[in-house]
Amino acid sequence: MEFINRGTELALLKNYLLRERGAMPAAIIIRSPPGVGKSRLTDQLSLSSGVADLAFCIVDPEIQGNTGSARLHDGFFIQRCAERLDSMAASADVPWATLKKFLKSRKLKTAREKKRSDLIDELPSPRSVYKIALDYASRLFSFGNFSSEKLLSSDSSDAVRICEEYAESILESYSIALVIREAQYCDHRSLRALVRWTESVHRLDLLIEYTSHNCEFEHGHQKLLYPLTALGRYFYVLDLVRLDAGHLEHLIRMNVRSDFAIEAKTYMSWNGNLRSLIEMQFQVLVGHKIASPQQVGEVLCDLTKTLETHIASLSPLLRIILATCSAHVESIAGSVLVDTVVSISPATSPLLLERALSELIETHRFIIVRDGTYRIHNETVADALHGVAEIQPLLAAAEKALREYYSKLVFDSKFEGIGMAAAVRQFFRLCARTKDVVGLFRATEALSKEIAGAQDPCLYVEVISSAVIADSNLYAESNDGLLRWAALLAYDVGNFVQTDKLLSRVLSPDAMSLAMHACALSETGGHDQALQIAEELRQRATQDDTRLVADLLEGLIAGCRGDQEHARFRLLTAINNPSYANSPLLGYAYRFFESIEGYAGCIDYLNRSIAWFGKFGLQRSKALSQAATAVLTARMGKIAEARLMIGEAAQILEAKPSSRHLLLNNMAAVDLLSDEPEPDTCKQLLGEALRYVRDDFSEVTILSNLSLAHWVANEFEQAQDCVEKILQILGDHDFADQEIYWPLCFNAALVIKDAGFPARAQELLKLPSERVQLPKMNQEYWAFRYGENVLLENQYCFLASRPYHPLYLSTWLIESDGLSLLKQEPLQ
């Protein structure tokens, strides 16, 4: 259709893009209800921008409208950016390399990124030696899981990271206007990357299309988009409104009926969705006569009903194709679509299927095809499909057929062009939709290792959760097993709210699930309930390990509540109890002293926890103790010892995405405490850490250290940007620990003062005492730092000699490797 009525908006966008190329790049969010014309506007802009050296990269995520509970994995939009840039490099006259060439250029780096922990885990058997050799070969020669096709579809952390590096390398080198469509579905990892690129890549213009029924952002998105406001006049939110009545009449005359005259009542009934015009145009193309304003008004007023009638009138084969596309959350490969349709309707010939697809694409415009993959054209059509009675049985048949297709891929390893990760993701979703209890349970048993290596294991947690909650009676026999499996995944990635929800539904909890539930509650603030669970464990325990866990939980929660004396009593009692003398779990008693002792006072206990975990083979728990102890050791001036310790921890913690941000932050903190810190190394470590962060507490910790790294490098503007982000998070955060205000504001005041704002620095120094209580530990140290004390004990002297206070991340939990010791233990 003719592009009209957006002259003002188009001129505004062009004005931003026609900036002097040395000026700050633009970041524009185009927001409106569905169908109002965001994509038509950006398409027109790409055709008429007037900027000769600016390449438009339009990224459509190609998802099936409203994804509902089957959300996209973290990093999905990053991969779509990489996919589009790769596609442009392969088919258009652009100067950048394809992903395949990029992989070739970094093959040695890809091989070096093989986790050392994989070697430790897999060396014992000849088969694992073969697997490791094959993995190295696939990394070096870009085949298998490391081919460009598989990396673009996999949800593994390796795939997301490599795709992000590829996209970033191009965006840094060329002038590109990056258009992101359907951003209301954008995962948080990808949105963080888009914001970071806008801040750091000075040749990038970002345009985000965001569908919203109420002209607001989803709360999580709003928090992530907030830093864009720092761009000032180069940041703009453009709320599109519907076409005016005159232009609507003009389009109807041009595309539907030439003598049409719009009435005010008809116009007011229209919600602005341009799909209404396409639907009327279809009716004209198939020979229907739209003879009256009433008929036009019916389409404008109730587009969904019109589409439902249209879909119901289609031939059975066309409806089967639509149902198959709808059953697939992401766009569906042509080969998968063909196999699925033929399995539902065996009499379908290739020629008949080709004609049907062409009809859906060109005549009905319900499906769009790009690079050999198919999807429902837009959200309006996707929503209408679910209201068509004739589609429902076909949708069930398509889901079942797709589940069988992916089952063969997953369990028979017949992957062809589809990667393991993509197949696993679809299989899980389809098992939940079709209520295939056996398949879902089989998948949890067979695919746990594959899923644990994903960038976003919580996707699988939510699939299990939604399936069981939707029909707990169906899953009765497997209910507890599925819930425990999903809860352990959520627990491992630090999603304690989800862990609590899942374990609250377990009907017959064992010792492990009860202990895990209490630990999760200690993190979400449910201390009273956690203490009740601890007492239940103590009362029902048949073994000493369970009784020890009950004591540990009580000591941990007492420390979290600030009752240091009771916490100390509980932990010392556990350490001195002869019944616990040979328990591997005693290492947590030593570690939990970190919550009740000062910086120096807990180092001895933490070192004992490291030795204890090492003695009993709890490698992950040992590494987490090492990661915290390393920074505390560096605070005592023992930098070489600290670096050795955190290097050993890295061999274990680098394997899981959930530990990466903690490890990288603490490595940078150790370096910042040295006599000659390397700011570039610290910035690199902390920049990568921000890619993995999932919670506000970790983010402000990392940002504080990043501000210090910029400060050391005399990059005061960048350091100040980090401080502004910290203050924005402090205005709306999800953590309960208030003591972090003291180091955050101390570091922020240092940065702001040297940036040339001494008065504001003084305001920041006053902020902690105005908002929170005095710290329960290290009060003398903080009194000295804030100028209220001139004396200082020797244990703080080295740390106080640094001009700043690097922050570290730790964990006060019983890790899953410790909880697993309770797995087989019956309760009375």
Summary of the structure (lengths in Angstrom):
residues: 828
radius of gyration: 29.1
end to end distance: 72.3
largest distance: 94.9
contacts: 2801
relative contact order: 0.07
helix: 65%
strand: 5%
